[in-house]
């Protein structure tokens, strides 16, 4: 099992509108990840996969 948290502040281009004014309503990109996995081995035709 694994977890992760991703946080990226906005870039300069995202902070400014096309006319040059400041966009104060912008927020950082955030993401939370949860990961689980399993390893399963089986035998078929005399080989282990």
KARATA-V521502 format. One line per field, one symbol per residue. ss: DSSP state (h for helix, s for strand, l for the rest). phi: phi as a letter, one per 40 degrees, with the letter a starting at -180 (. if undefined). burial: # if it has 9 or more other C-alpha atoms within 8 Angstrom, else .. A space follows every 10 residues. Layout:
BEGIN
ss: ???
phi: ???
burial: ???
END
This chain:
BEGIN
ss: lsssssssll lhhhhsllll lsllllllss ssssslllll llssllssl
phi: .ababbbbcc cdcccbcccg ccccccbccb abbbbbaabb bbbafgbcb
burial: .........# ...####... ..#.....#. .......... .........
END
